[in-house]
Amino acid sequence: MFGLFKKKAPAQAALPALRADQLQPRLKHINFLRALQAAGVPPEQQPSHAPLCGELIVTYAFDLPDSFMMATPKLVESVAVSATALPGIARANLERALPQPKFFAKDGCKVAVTGEDLEATLLLVDGLWDAMASQVRGDILVSAPRRDRILMCDSADPNAVVTLREQAQQFFDEHNDAHRLSTQVMVRRSGSWALFDGQ
């Protein structure tokens, strides 16, 4: 009898309708995955991901109207996207959604601003770096200390390289939160990123 007055267990929230055109890449530090693994999150519930360079990885998420939902392999499959097609589709979606970045220069170092907290994902926009390649004498160097900060300079300008390292560290130290990425310096060569080993 008393069971009649018990509240029902809350129903599991239904998944929103997901589409392939909502898939977008997000940059994370490798510690993001390590934290999920340490918390006991099984691989099938972790987001689809791939290495980018050094400490940085690319993860994937569904860009919903009021939030992002991690794109697990099963959810990616549910919108008829294969693992091999995922990077290209997500990057194309990102490029359509990204505002045109603005650049601000200081001491030979440029800071890119999109206004959408997506600055770090500019690392994935190949066309941007292809266009910038003609504007430098050496190689393009970048650092993405936070998800909303990306810095770049010309490797042929040693003073600019020093400024890039200093500013990357300053931005990285602004807040100790989940949006910090890395102070590593990367170099653009042959259409991809590698760790910069210059001094």
DAFENSUL-V552871 format. One record per residue. RES is the residue in one small letter. PSI is psi in degrees with one decimal (none if undefined). BURIAL is # if it has 9 or more other C-alpha atoms within 8 Angstrom, else .. D_LAST is the distance of its C-alpha to the last C-alpha in Angstrom with 1 decimal. Layout:
{{RES;PSI;BURIAL;D_LAST} {RES;PSI;BURIAL;D_LAST}}
This chain:
{{m;-47.2;.;76.9} {f;-21.5;.;74.1} {g;-20.9;.;71.6} {l;-23.2;.;72.7} {f;-0.7;.;70.9} {k;140.4;.;67.6} {k;145.7;.;64.8} {k;149.0;.;63.4} {a;138.0;.;59.9} {p;135.6;.;57.5} {a;144.5;.;57.0} {q;131.9;.;53.6} {a;135.3;.;52.0} {a;144.0;.;52.3} {l;140.2;.;49.2} {p;162.5;.;48.8} {a;124.0;.;49.3} {l;146.4;.;46.1} {r;155.3;.;45.2} {a;-30.9;#;42.6} {d;-0.6;.;41.7} {q;-10.2;#;40.6} {l;131.4;#;37.8} {q;151.6;#;34.2} {p;152.2;#;30.8} {r;140.0;#;28.9} {l;138.9;#;25.4} {k;158.5;#;25.2} {h;149.8;#;23.1} {i;-24.2;#;24.2} {n;-20.5;.;25.8} {f;-47.2;.;28.4} {l;-40.4;#;29.9} {r;-37.6;.;29.7} {a;-40.3;.;31.6} {l;-42.5;#;34.2} {q;-41.3;#;34.6} {a;-29.3;.;35.0} {a;-0.8;.;37.6} {g;15.6;.;39.6} {v;120.0;#;39.2} {p;154.8;.;40.3} {p;-37.3;.;38.2} {e;-14.1;.;40.8} {q;1.1;.;40.4} {q;155.0;#;36.6} {p;150.0;#;35.2} {s;140.6;#;34.4} {h;165.6;.;30.7} {a;150.7;.;28.1} {p;148.2;.;24.4} {l;-64.5;.;22.0} {c;129.0;#;18.4} {g;-119.9;.;17.0} {e;-5.9;.;18.8} {l;139.9;#;20.6} {i;160.0;#;24.1} {v;123.4;#;26.7} {t;171.3;#;30.0} {y;144.7;#;33.2} {a;158.9;#;35.8} {f;123.8;#;39.0} {d;100.0;#;38.8} {l;166.2;.;42.1} {p;-36.0;.;43.8} {d;11.3;.;43.0} {s;175.3;.;40.4} {f;140.0;.;38.1} {m;127.7;.;39.5} {m;134.3;#;37.3} {a;93.2;#;38.1} {t;160.1;#;39.1} {p;-38.5;#;39.9} {k;-41.3;.;43.6} {l;-37.7;.;43.3} {v;-43.7;#;41.3} {e;-33.4;#;44.1} {s;-19.4;.;46.7} {v;22.0;#;45.7} {a;40.3;.;45.9} {v;127.8;#;42.2} {s;162.2;.;41.0} {a;-35.7;#;37.7} {t;-29.7;.;36.6} {a;-19.3;.;37.6} {l;-52.2;#;36.1} {p;-44.9;#;32.5} {g;-42.9;.;33.9} {i;-46.0;#;36.7} {a;-40.1;#;34.5} {r;-40.4;#;31.9} {a;-41.4;.;34.8} {n;-41.4;#;36.4} {l;-46.6;#;33.2} {e;-33.3;.;32.9} {r;-33.4;.;36.5} {a;-25.1;.;36.1} {l;131.5;#;32.9} {p;157.8;.;33.5} {q;122.3;.;31.9} {p;147.2;.;28.6} {k;148.1;.;28.2} {f;135.3;.;24.9} {f;131.0;.;24.2} {a;144.4;.;21.5} {k;122.8;.;20.0} {d;40.1;.;17.6} {g;-0.7;#;16.6} {c;132.7;#;16.1} {k;143.3;#;19.0} {v;129.6;#;20.8} {a;139.5;#;23.4} {v;129.1;#;26.7} {t;-22.5;#;29.5} {g;6.7;.;31.6} {e;16.5;.;32.3} {d;28.6;.;29.6} {l;14.3;#;28.4} {e;-41.4;#;25.2} {a;-30.1;#;23.1} {t;-10.1;#;25.5} {l;-22.6;.;24.5} {l;-22.9;.;21.9} {l;-3.0;.;25.1} {v;90.6;#;26.5} {d;-38.3;.;25.7} {g;-35.3;.;27.7} {l;-46.1;.;25.5} {w;-31.1;#;22.4} {d;-40.2;#;24.5} {a;-35.3;.;25.7} {m;-19.2;#;22.4} {a;-32.0;#;21.0} {s;-7.0;.;23.2} {q;-0.6;.;21.9} {v;153.6;#;18.3} {r;-31.8;.;17.4} {g;-128.8;.;14.4} {d;156.7;#;13.9} {i;125.8;#;14.7} {l;140.8;#;12.2} {v;159.4;#;14.1} {s;141.2;#;14.4} {a;80.1;#;18.0} {p;-24.4;#;18.3} {r;165.2;#;22.1} {r;-24.1;#;24.7} {d;20.7;#;25.5} {r;128.5;#;22.0} {i;132.3;#;19.6} {l;150.2;#;17.0} {m;155.6;#;15.6} {c;176.5;#;14.0} {d;125.9;#;13.5} {s;-18.3;#;10.2} {a;-7.1;.;11.9} {d;96.0;#;11.8} {p;-33.9;.;8.8} {n;-37.5;.;11.1} {a;-36.2;#;11.9} {v;-41.7;#;8.5} {v;-44.5;.;8.8} {t;-42.7;#;12.4} {l;-46.2;#;11.9} {r;-43.5;#;10.2} {e;-45.8;.;12.9} {q;-37.1;.;15.7} {a;-43.2;#;15.0} {q;-40.1;#;15.4} {q;-46.8;.;18.5} {f;-40.2;#;20.1} {f;-37.3;#;19.6} {d;-3.7;.;21.3} {e;-49.4;.;24.1} {h;138.2;.;26.4} {n;82.4;.;26.4} {d;-174.9;.;28.3} {a;-8.1;.;28.5} {h;-1.5;.;26.7} {r;142.0;#;23.2} {l;-84.7;#;21.0} {s;149.9;#;17.3} {t;4.3;#;14.1} {q;147.2;#;12.2} {v;131.6;#;10.4} {m;152.7;#;12.3} {v;141.8;#;12.6} {r;115.8;#;16.2} {r;132.9;.;17.5} {s;40.2;.;21.1} {g;14.5;.;22.4} {s;173.9;.;20.5} {w;141.2;#;17.4} {a;159.1;#;14.9} {l;137.2;#;11.9} {f;123.7;.;8.6} {d;9.9;.;6.6} {g;163.0;.;3.8} {q;none;.;0.0}}
